[in-house]
Amino acid sequence: MTARLREAIDDFLRRESTAGIFLMFTAALALAISNTPLRVFYDSLLTMPIVVQVGPLEIAKPLLLWINDGLMAVFFFLVGLEIKRETAVGELSTRDRASLPLIAAVGGMALPAVVFVMVNWNTLQNIDGWAVSAATDIAFALGVLALLGPRVPVALKVFLLAVAIVDDLGAIIIIALAYTDQLSLDALLIAFVGFAVLMTMNRVGVVRLTPYVLVGIVIWVCVLKSGVHATLAGVLVALTVPLAAPDGHSPLRRAEQGLHYWIAFLVLPAFAFANAGVDLTGLSLADLVAPLPLGIALGLFIGKQIGVFGFAWLGARLGPCRLPEGISWTKIYGVACLTGVGFTMSLFIGTLAFDDAAQLDAVRLGVLMGSSLSGIVGYVVLRIALR
């Protein structure tokens, strides 16, 4: 690994780690407000209607859905940029680099879903939440890792980052296939025409980002109206952004760097604040062990660590995988625990899976329990392993 690449990765991880700590604060603030008399103002803010109209085209949504469908599309645009870069020139670009995090991430998506379905087998109304515990919140996980200071090897951070990126790719596929309602073929056709225009721009050498953004907004509106979740428009647009320009600069890297602070300190905190508010008054043990929150919590805490660690171990023993130099299995297990911090992505998938307010509260409760346990245990294991 060159000094320049190491410096770039360190810079990226520092920003993500700081963002994770800020994200924790924002989520705690929403949780605190939701359990005080200020709850009424919190609910009024999120249900405030916002209307954007251009001629006959009208988009009318409460603030909560503008955050979940609009701001999160920008987040998924960044995720798409990261996936494209990592698969082209990064940690997922070669077989020897990609095999361990790829196999670990597959286990980390499959086992939580199995655990959730086992817990909710007799409550079919909850089954749509099978994917809630399949994703990892990279900002939160790196925030916990940052608490351990400079003792954490860069290779361990890169492994966590690569697993989370594959997780994000899996979450995108799940959203597209499992959480799409009735389709408007006309809107979807226009979106694909816009995507073809962007691909053509890429092929003919357009490297300015503005045309990609403008066409991307049109694609977002069409995807929003099509029945497919609007955040997927962000991924589609990201895949068309050029990786390199003739002058040696990278439009993709420029877009990534320009968006990181906005995503880290505006988009994700806004989402966390809007979706982490859980009313804990009157909460009983029966609420904690109900199938929906329990299945999510166990999926994140048990399914994630067994899936990531178990598949990584099997891949190293039976397949082409190998541990990064200087990284022990104890450290890999600590990171496997941290992948159970699902927070942002888990809450987001939960909002797609359920409309019922009681089920959404149960999802939030399960995500908070599973993510908190995963973060605490992962921190303790890594603190011991890094002595």
C-alpha positions as a Markdown table, in Angstrom:
| # | Residue | x | y | z |
|---|---|---|---|---|
| 1 | Met | 0.0 | 0.0 | 0.0 |
| 2 | Thr | 1.6 | 3.3 | -1.1 |
| 3 | Ala | 2.0 | 6.2 | 1.3 |
| 4 | Arg | -0.5 | 8.3 | -0.7 |
| 5 | Leu | -3.2 | 5.6 | -0.6 |
| 6 | Arg | -2.6 | 5.0 | 3.1 |
| 7 | Glu | -3.0 | 8.7 | 3.7 |
| 8 | Ala | -6.2 | 8.9 | 1.7 |
| 9 | Ile | -7.7 | 6.0 | 3.5 |
| 10 | Asp | -6.7 | 7.4 | 6.9 |
| 11 | Asp | -8.3 | 10.7 | 6.0 |
| 12 | Phe | -11.5 | 9.0 | 4.9 |
| 13 | Leu | -11.7 | 6.9 | 8.0 |
| 14 | Arg | -11.1 | 9.9 | 10.3 |
| 15 | Arg | -14.0 | 11.7 | 8.8 |
| 16 | Glu | -16.3 | 8.7 | 8.9 |
| 17 | Ser | -15.3 | 8.0 | 12.5 |
| 18 | Thr | -16.0 | 11.6 | 13.6 |
| 19 | Ala | -19.3 | 11.4 | 11.8 |
| 20 | Gly | -20.2 | 8.2 | 13.6 |
| 21 | Ile | -19.8 | 9.9 | 17.0 |
| 22 | Phe | -21.9 | 12.8 | 15.8 |
| 23 | Leu | -24.5 | 10.3 | 14.5 |
| 24 | Met | -24.7 | 8.7 | 18.0 |
| 25 | Phe | -25.3 | 12.1 | 19.5 |
| 26 | Thr | -28.1 | 12.9 | 17.1 |
| 27 | Ala | -29.8 | 9.6 | 17.7 |
| 28 | Ala | -29.6 | 10.1 | 21.4 |
| 29 | Leu | -31.1 | 13.6 | 21.1 |
| 30 | Ala | -34.0 | 12.2 | 19.1 |
| 31 | Leu | -34.5 | 9.5 | 21.7 |
| 32 | Ala | -34.4 | 12.0 | 24.5 |
| 33 | Ile | -36.9 | 14.4 | 22.9 |
| 34 | Ser | -39.3 | 11.6 | 22.2 |
| 35 | Asn | -39.6 | 10.8 | 25.9 |
| 36 | Thr | -40.3 | 14.4 | 27.0 |
| 37 | Pro | -43.2 | 16.8 | 26.5 |
| 38 | Leu | -41.3 | 18.1 | 23.5 |
| 39 | Arg | -42.5 | 14.9 | 21.6 |
| 40 | Val | -45.5 | 16.8 | 20.2 |
| 41 | Phe | -43.2 | 19.4 | 18.5 |
| 42 | Tyr | -41.0 | 16.5 | 17.2 |
| 43 | Asp | -44.0 | 14.8 | 15.6 |
| 44 | Ser | -45.3 | 18.1 | 14.2 |
| 45 | Leu | -42.0 | 18.8 | 12.6 |
| 46 | Leu | -41.8 | 15.4 | 10.9 |
| 47 | Thr | -45.4 | 15.5 | 9.6 |
| 48 | Met | -45.1 | 19.1 | 8.3 |
| 49 | Pro | -46.2 | 19.0 | 4.6 |
| 50 | Ile | -43.8 | 20.2 | 1.9 |
| 51 | Val | -45.0 | 20.6 | -1.7 |
| 52 | Val | -42.9 | 21.1 | -4.7 |
| 53 | Gln | -44.8 | 21.8 | -8.0 |
| 54 | Val | -43.6 | 22.5 | -11.5 |
| 55 | Gly | -46.6 | 22.8 | -13.8 |
| 56 | Pro | -48.8 | 19.7 | -13.5 |
| 57 | Leu | -46.0 | 17.8 | -11.8 |
| 58 | Glu | -46.4 | 17.9 | -8.0 |
| 59 | Ile | -44.5 | 16.2 | -5.2 |
| 60 | Ala | -46.3 | 16.5 | -1.9 |
| 61 | Lys | -44.8 | 14.7 | 1.1 |
| 62 | Pro | -44.3 | 15.3 | 4.8 |
| 63 | Leu | -40.8 | 16.3 | 5.9 |
| 64 | Leu | -40.1 | 12.8 | 7.1 |
| 65 | Leu | -40.5 | 11.4 | 3.6 |
| 66 | Trp | -38.5 | 14.2 | 2.0 |
| 67 | Ile | -35.7 | 13.1 | 4.3 |
| 68 | Asn | -36.2 | 9.3 | 3.7 |
| 69 | Asp | -36.8 | 9.6 | -0.1 |
| 70 | Gly | -34.8 | 12.7 | -0.9 |
| 71 | Leu | -31.8 | 13.2 | 1.3 |
| 72 | Met | -31.2 | 9.5 | 1.5 |
| 73 | Ala | -31.0 | 9.4 | -2.3 |
| 74 | Val | -28.0 | 11.6 | -2.0 |
| 75 | Phe | -26.5 | 9.2 | 0.6 |
| 76 | Phe | -27.1 | 6.3 | -1.8 |
| 77 | Phe | -25.4 | 8.3 | -4.6 |
| 78 | Leu | -22.3 | 8.4 | -2.4 |
| 79 | Val | -22.7 | 4.7 | -1.7 |
| 80 | Gly | -22.8 | 4.1 | -5.4 |
| 81 | Leu | -19.6 | 6.1 | -5.9 |
| 82 | Glu | -17.8 | 4.2 | -3.2 |
| 83 | Ile | -18.9 | 0.8 | -4.7 |
| 84 | Lys | -17.8 | 1.8 | -8.2 |
| 85 | Arg | -14.4 | 3.0 | -6.9 |
| 86 | Glu | -13.7 | 0.1 | -4.6 |
| 87 | Thr | -14.6 | -2.5 | -7.4 |
| 88 | Ala | -12.5 | -0.6 | -9.9 |
| 89 | Val | -9.3 | 0.4 | -8.1 |
| 90 | Gly | -9.9 | -0.3 | -4.4 |
| 91 | Glu | -10.1 | -3.1 | -1.9 |
| 92 | Leu | -12.6 | -5.0 | -4.0 |
| 93 | Ser | -10.8 | -4.7 | -7.3 |
| 94 | Thr | -8.8 | -7.9 | -7.2 |
| 95 | Arg | -9.7 | -11.5 | -6.1 |
| 96 | Asp | -7.2 | -11.7 | -3.3 |
| 97 | Arg | -8.3 | -8.4 | -1.8 |
| 98 | Ala | -12.1 | -8.9 | -2.3 |
| 99 | Ser | -12.5 | -12.6 | -1.4 |
| 100 | Leu | -12.4 | -12.3 | 2.4 |
| 101 | Pro | -14.7 | -9.3 | 2.9 |
| 102 | Leu | -17.0 | -10.5 | 0.1 |
| 103 | Ile | -17.5 | -13.9 | 1.7 |
| 104 | Ala | -17.7 | -12.4 | 5.2 |
| 105 | Ala | -20.4 | -9.9 | 4.0 |
| 106 | Val | -22.5 | -12.6 | 2.4 |
| 107 | Gly | -22.6 | -14.5 | 5.7 |
| 108 | Gly | -23.3 | -11.2 | 7.5 |
| 109 | Met | -26.4 | -10.7 | 5.3 |
| 110 | Ala | -27.7 | -14.3 | 5.3 |
| 111 | Leu | -27.4 | -15.3 | 9.0 |
| 112 | Pro | -29.3 | -12.3 | 10.4 |
| 113 | Ala | -32.2 | -12.9 | 8.0 |
| 114 | Val | -32.2 | -16.6 | 9.1 |
| 115 | Val | -32.2 | -15.6 | 12.8 |
| 116 | Phe | -35.0 | -13.1 | 12.2 |
| 117 | Val | -37.2 | -15.6 | 10.3 |
| 118 | Met | -36.7 | -18.2 | 13.0 |
| 119 | Val | -37.9 | -15.8 | 15.7 |
| 120 | Asn | -40.9 | -14.6 | 13.7 |
| 121 | Trp | -41.9 | -17.8 | 12.0 |
| 122 | Asn | -45.3 | -17.8 | 13.7 |
| 123 | Thr | -46.0 | -14.1 | 13.2 |
| 124 | Leu | -46.3 | -13.8 | 9.5 |
| 125 | Gln | -47.2 | -10.1 | 9.7 |
| 126 | Asn | -43.6 | -9.4 | 10.7 |
| 127 | Ile | -41.9 | -11.4 | 8.0 |
| 128 | Asp | -41.4 | -8.4 | 5.7 |
| 129 | Gly | -38.8 | -7.2 | 8.2 |
| 130 | Trp | -36.4 | -10.1 | 7.4 |
| 131 | Ala | -33.8 | -7.7 | 5.8 |
| 132 | Val | -33.8 | -5.1 | 8.6 |
| 133 | Ser | -30.8 | -6.7 | 10.4 |
| 134 | Ala | -28.9 | -7.5 | 7.2 |
| 135 | Ala | -27.1 | -4.1 | 6.8 |
| 136 | Thr | -24.2 | -2.4 | 8.6 |
| 137 | Asp | -24.0 | 1.3 | 9.4 |
| 138 | Ile | -20.4 | 2.1 | 8.5 |
| 139 | Ala | -20.4 | 5.6 | 10.1 |
| 140 | Phe | -21.6 | 4.2 | 13.4 |
| 141 | Ala | -19.3 | 1.2 | 13.3 |
| 142 | Leu | -16.2 | 3.3 | 12.5 |
| 143 | Gly | -17.3 | 5.7 | 15.3 |
| 144 | Val | -17.0 | 2.9 | 17.8 |
| 145 | Leu | -13.7 | 1.9 | 16.3 |
| 146 | Ala | -12.4 | 5.4 | 16.6 |
| 147 | Leu | -12.9 | 5.2 | 20.4 |
| 148 | Leu | -10.0 | 2.7 | 20.4 |
| 149 | Gly | -7.6 | 5.3 | 19.1 |
| 150 | Pro | -4.5 | 4.9 | 16.9 |
| 151 | Arg | -3.9 | 1.3 | 18.1 |
| 152 | Val | -6.4 | 0.0 | 15.4 |
| 153 | Pro | -4.4 | -1.3 | 12.4 |
| 154 | Val | -5.3 | 0.3 | 9.1 |
| 155 | Ala | -5.9 | -3.1 | 7.6 |
| 156 | Leu | -8.6 | -3.8 | 10.2 |
| 157 | Lys | -10.4 | -0.6 | 9.3 |
| 158 | Val | -10.1 | -1.4 | 5.6 |
| 159 | Phe | -11.6 | -4.9 | 6.2 |
| 160 | Leu | -14.6 | -3.3 | 8.1 |
| 161 | Leu | -15.0 | -0.7 | 5.4 |
| 162 | Ala | -15.0 | -3.4 | 2.6 |
| 163 | Val | -17.5 | -5.6 | 4.4 |
| 164 | Ala | -19.8 | -2.6 | 4.9 |
| 165 | Ile | -19.6 | -1.6 | 1.3 |
| 166 | Val | -20.5 | -5.1 | 0.2 |
| 167 | Asp | -23.4 | -5.0 | 2.7 |
| 168 | Asp | -24.6 | -1.7 | 1.2 |
| 169 | Leu | -24.6 | -3.3 | -2.3 |
| 170 | Gly | -26.6 | -6.2 | -0.9 |
| 171 | Ala | -29.0 | -3.8 | 0.7 |
| 172 | Ile | -29.5 | -2.0 | -2.6 |
| 173 | Ile | -30.3 | -5.2 | -4.3 |
| 174 | Ile | -32.7 | -6.2 | -1.5 |
| 175 | Ile | -34.5 | -2.8 | -1.7 |
| 176 | Ala | -34.9 | -3.1 | -5.5 |
| 177 | Leu | -36.2 | -6.7 | -5.4 |
| 178 | Ala | -38.1 | -7.0 | -2.1 |
| 179 | Tyr | -39.5 | -3.5 | -1.4 |
| 180 | Thr | -40.9 | -2.4 | -4.7 |
| 181 | Asp | -44.6 | -1.9 | -4.9 |
| 182 | Gln | -46.8 | -1.4 | -8.0 |
| 183 | Leu | -44.7 | -0.2 | -11.0 |
| 184 | Ser | -45.5 | 2.7 | -13.3 |
| 185 | Leu | -43.8 | 1.5 | -16.5 |
| 186 | Asp | -44.0 | 5.0 | -18.1 |
| 187 | Ala | -42.1 | 6.6 | -15.3 |
| 188 | Leu | -39.6 | 3.7 | -15.2 |
| 189 | Leu | -39.0 | 4.0 | -19.0 |
| 190 | Ile | -38.2 | 7.7 | -18.7 |
| 191 | Ala | -35.8 | 6.9 | -15.9 |
| 192 | Phe | -34.0 | 4.3 | -18.0 |
| 193 | Val | -33.8 | 6.8 | -20.9 |
| 194 | Gly | -32.2 | 9.3 | -18.5 |
| 195 | Phe | -29.8 | 6.5 | -17.4 |
| 196 | Ala | -28.9 | 5.8 | -21.0 |
| 197 | Val | -28.2 | 9.5 | -21.5 |
| 198 | Leu | -25.8 | 9.5 | -18.6 |
| 199 | Met | -24.0 | 6.4 | -19.9 |
| 200 | Thr | -23.7 | 8.1 | -23.3 |
| 201 | Met | -22.2 | 11.2 | -21.6 |
| 202 | Asn | -19.7 | 8.9 | -19.9 |
| 203 | Arg | -18.7 | 7.2 | -23.2 |
| 204 | Val | -18.2 | 10.5 | -25.1 |
| 205 | Gly | -16.0 | 11.9 | -22.4 |
| 206 | Val | -18.2 | 14.4 | -20.4 |
| 207 | Val | -16.4 | 14.9 | -17.2 |
| 208 | Arg | -18.2 | 17.9 | -15.7 |
| 209 | Leu | -20.4 | 16.8 | -12.8 |
| 210 | Thr | -23.2 | 19.4 | -13.3 |
| 211 | Pro | -24.8 | 17.6 | -16.3 |
| 212 | Tyr | -24.8 | 14.3 | -14.3 |
| 213 | Val | -26.5 | 16.0 | -11.4 |
| 214 | Leu | -29.2 | 17.7 | -13.5 |
| 215 | Val | -30.1 | 14.5 | -15.4 |
| 216 | Gly | -29.9 | 12.7 | -12.1 |
| 217 | Ile | -32.6 | 14.9 | -10.6 |
| 218 | Val | -34.9 | 14.0 | -13.5 |
| 219 | Ile | -34.1 | 10.3 | -12.9 |
| 220 | Trp | -34.9 | 10.6 | -9.2 |
| 221 | Val | -38.3 | 12.2 | -9.9 |
| 222 | Cys | -39.1 | 9.4 | -12.4 |
| 223 | Val | -38.0 | 6.6 | -10.0 |
| 224 | Leu | -40.0 | 8.3 | -7.2 |
| 225 | Lys | -43.1 | 8.2 | -9.4 |
| 226 | Ser | -42.4 | 4.7 | -10.7 |
| 227 | Gly | -43.0 | 2.7 | -7.5 |
| 228 | Val | -39.3 | 1.7 | -7.2 |
| 229 | His | -37.8 | 3.3 | -4.1 |
| 230 | Ala | -36.4 | 6.7 | -5.1 |
| 231 | Thr | -33.0 | 6.2 | -3.3 |
| 232 | Leu | -32.0 | 3.7 | -6.0 |
| 233 | Ala | -31.8 | 6.6 | -8.5 |
| 234 | Gly | -28.8 | 7.8 | -6.5 |
| 235 | Val | -27.0 | 4.5 | -7.2 |
| 236 | Leu | -27.9 | 4.5 | -10.9 |
| 237 | Val | -26.5 | 8.0 | -11.4 |
| 238 | Ala | -23.3 | 7.2 | -9.4 |
| 239 | Leu | -22.5 | 4.3 | -11.6 |
| 240 | Thr | -22.3 | 6.6 | -14.7 |
| 241 | Val | -19.9 | 9.2 | -13.1 |
| 242 | Pro | -16.5 | 8.9 | -14.8 |
| 243 | Leu | -13.7 | 7.4 | -12.7 |
| 244 | Ala | -10.9 | 9.3 | -14.6 |
| 245 | Ala | -10.7 | 12.3 | -16.8 |
| 246 | Pro | -8.1 | 13.0 | -19.6 |
| 247 | Asp | -6.3 | 15.5 | -17.5 |
| 248 | Gly | -5.6 | 12.8 | -14.8 |
| 249 | His | -8.2 | 14.0 | -12.3 |
| 250 | Ser | -11.1 | 11.8 | -11.1 |
| 251 | Pro | -14.6 | 13.3 | -11.3 |
| 252 | Leu | -15.8 | 10.4 | -9.2 |
| 253 | Arg | -13.3 | 11.1 | -6.4 |
| 254 | Arg | -14.1 | 14.8 | -6.6 |
| 255 | Ala | -17.8 | 14.1 | -6.2 |
| 256 | Glu | -17.0 | 11.7 | -3.3 |
| 257 | Gln | -14.8 | 14.2 | -1.5 |
| 258 | Gly | -17.3 | 17.0 | -2.0 |
| 259 | Leu | -20.2 | 15.0 | -0.6 |
| 260 | His | -18.6 | 13.3 | 2.4 |
| 261 | Tyr | -19.0 | 16.2 | 4.8 |
| 262 | Trp | -22.6 | 16.9 | 3.7 |
| 263 | Ile | -23.5 | 13.2 | 4.1 |
| 264 | Ala | -21.7 | 12.8 | 7.4 |
| 265 | Phe | -22.8 | 15.9 | 9.1 |
| 266 | Leu | -26.2 | 16.7 | 7.5 |
| 267 | Val | -27.9 | 13.8 | 5.6 |
| 268 | Leu | -27.3 | 10.9 | 8.0 |
| 269 | Pro | -27.8 | 13.0 | 11.2 |
| 270 | Ala | -31.1 | 14.3 | 9.8 |
| 271 | Phe | -32.2 | 10.8 | 9.0 |
| 272 | Ala | -31.1 | 9.6 | 12.5 |
| 273 | Phe | -33.0 | 12.4 | 14.2 |
| 274 | Ala | -36.1 | 11.8 | 12.1 |
| 275 | Asn | -36.2 | 8.0 | 12.6 |
| 276 | Ala | -34.6 | 7.2 | 16.0 |
| 277 | Gly | -37.4 | 8.7 | 18.1 |
| 278 | Val | -38.8 | 5.9 | 20.2 |
| 279 | Asp | -41.3 | 6.5 | 23.0 |
| 280 | Leu | -40.0 | 4.4 | 25.9 |
| 281 | Thr | -42.7 | 5.4 | 28.4 |
| 282 | Gly | -44.5 | 2.3 | 29.7 |
| 283 | Leu | -42.0 | 0.0 | 28.1 |
| 284 | Ser | -42.2 | -3.5 | 29.6 |
| 285 | Leu | -40.1 | -6.7 | 29.3 |
| 286 | Ala | -42.9 | -8.2 | 27.1 |
| 287 | Asp | -42.3 | -5.3 | 24.6 |
| 288 | Leu | -38.5 | -6.1 | 24.5 |
| 289 | Val | -39.0 | -9.8 | 23.8 |
| 290 | Ala | -41.8 | -9.5 | 21.3 |
| 291 | Pro | -41.0 | -11.3 | 18.1 |
| 292 | Leu | -40.4 | -8.3 | 15.9 |
| 293 | Pro | -37.9 | -6.3 | 18.1 |
| 294 | Leu | -36.3 | -9.5 | 19.4 |
| 295 | Gly | -35.8 | -10.9 | 15.9 |
| 296 | Ile | -34.1 | -7.7 | 14.7 |
| 297 | Ala | -31.9 | -7.4 | 17.9 |
| 298 | Leu | -30.8 | -11.0 | 17.7 |
| 299 | Gly | -30.3 | -10.8 | 14.0 |
| 300 | Leu | -27.9 | -7.8 | 14.5 |
| 301 | Phe | -26.2 | -9.1 | 17.6 |
| 302 | Ile | -26.0 | -12.9 | 17.0 |
| 303 | Gly | -26.6 | -13.3 | 13.3 |
| 304 | Lys | -24.1 | -10.7 | 12.2 |
| 305 | Gln | -21.2 | -11.8 | 14.3 |
| 306 | Ile | -21.7 | -15.5 | 13.5 |
| 307 | Gly | -22.3 | -14.8 | 9.8 |
| 308 | Val | -19.3 | -12.5 | 9.3 |
| 309 | Phe | -16.8 | -14.3 | 11.5 |
| 310 | Gly | -18.0 | -17.8 | 10.5 |
| 311 | Phe | -18.0 | -17.3 | 6.8 |
| 312 | Ala | -14.6 | -15.5 | 7.0 |
| 313 | Trp | -13.1 | -18.4 | 9.0 |
| 314 | Leu | -14.6 | -21.0 | 6.5 |
| 315 | Gly | -13.3 | -19.0 | 3.6 |
| 316 | Ala | -9.8 | -18.9 | 5.0 |
| 317 | Arg | -9.8 | -22.6 | 5.9 |
| 318 | Leu | -11.5 | -23.9 | 2.7 |
| 319 | Gly | -11.2 | -21.3 | 0.0 |
| 320 | Pro | -8.9 | -18.6 | -1.4 |
| 321 | Cys | -9.2 | -16.1 | 1.5 |
| 322 | Arg | -6.4 | -15.0 | 3.7 |
| 323 | Leu | -6.2 | -12.8 | 6.7 |
| 324 | Pro | -4.5 | -9.3 | 6.2 |
| 325 | Glu | -1.0 | -9.2 | 7.6 |
| 326 | Gly | -0.8 | -8.7 | 11.3 |
| 327 | Ile | -4.6 | -9.3 | 11.9 |
| 328 | Ser | -5.6 | -12.0 | 14.3 |
| 329 | Trp | -8.9 | -13.9 | 14.4 |
| 330 | Thr | -9.7 | -12.2 | 17.7 |
| 331 | Lys | -9.6 | -8.9 | 15.9 |
| 332 | Ile | -11.7 | -10.2 | 13.1 |
| 333 | Tyr | -14.3 | -11.4 | 15.6 |
| 334 | Gly | -14.3 | -7.9 | 17.2 |
| 335 | Val | -15.0 | -6.3 | 13.8 |
| 336 | Ala | -17.7 | -9.0 | 13.2 |
| 337 | Cys | -19.4 | -7.8 | 16.3 |
| 338 | Leu | -19.2 | -4.2 | 15.1 |
| 339 | Thr | -20.9 | -5.1 | 11.8 |
| 340 | Gly | -24.0 | -5.7 | 14.0 |
| 341 | Val | -24.3 | -1.9 | 14.4 |
| 342 | Gly | -27.0 | -1.6 | 11.7 |
| 343 | Phe | -28.6 | 1.7 | 12.8 |
| 344 | Thr | -29.1 | 4.0 | 9.8 |
| 345 | Met | -29.4 | 1.3 | 7.1 |
| 346 | Ser | -31.5 | -1.0 | 9.4 |
| 347 | Leu | -33.9 | 1.8 | 10.2 |
| 348 | Phe | -34.1 | 2.8 | 6.6 |
| 349 | Ile | -35.1 | -0.8 | 5.5 |
| 350 | Gly | -37.5 | -0.9 | 8.4 |
| 351 | Thr | -39.4 | 2.2 | 7.0 |
| 352 | Leu | -39.7 | 0.3 | 3.7 |
| 353 | Ala | -40.9 | -2.9 | 5.3 |
| 354 | Phe | -43.6 | -1.5 | 7.5 |
| 355 | Asp | -46.3 | 1.2 | 7.5 |
| 356 | Asp | -47.9 | 0.5 | 10.8 |
| 357 | Ala | -46.8 | 2.9 | 13.6 |
| 358 | Ala | -46.6 | 0.1 | 16.2 |
| 359 | Gln | -44.4 | -2.1 | 14.0 |
| 360 | Leu | -42.1 | 0.9 | 13.2 |
| 361 | Asp | -41.7 | 1.6 | 16.9 |
| 362 | Ala | -40.8 | -2.1 | 17.4 |
| 363 | Val | -38.3 | -1.9 | 14.5 |
| 364 | Arg | -36.6 | 1.1 | 16.1 |
| 365 | Leu | -36.5 | -0.7 | 19.5 |
| 366 | Gly | -35.0 | -3.8 | 18.0 |
| 367 | Val | -32.4 | -1.8 | 16.0 |
| 368 | Leu | -31.4 | 0.2 | 19.1 |
| 369 | Met | -31.0 | -3.0 | 21.2 |
| 370 | Gly | -29.1 | -4.9 | 18.6 |
| 371 | Ser | -26.8 | -2.1 | 17.5 |
| 372 | Ser | -26.0 | -1.1 | 21.1 |
| 373 | Leu | -25.1 | -4.6 | 22.1 |
| 374 | Ser | -23.0 | -5.1 | 19.0 |
| 375 | Gly | -21.2 | -1.8 | 19.5 |
| 376 | Ile | -20.4 | -2.5 | 23.2 |
| 377 | Val | -19.3 | -6.1 | 22.7 |
| 378 | Gly | -17.2 | -5.2 | 19.6 |
| 379 | Tyr | -15.5 | -2.4 | 21.5 |
| 380 | Val | -14.7 | -4.7 | 24.5 |
| 381 | Val | -13.3 | -7.5 | 22.3 |
| 382 | Leu | -11.2 | -5.2 | 20.3 |
| 383 | Arg | -9.9 | -3.3 | 23.3 |
| 384 | Ile | -8.7 | -6.7 | 24.7 |
| 385 | Ala | -7.3 | -7.9 | 21.4 |
| 386 | Leu | -5.4 | -4.6 | 20.7 |
| 387 | Arg | -3.5 | -4.6 | 24.0 |
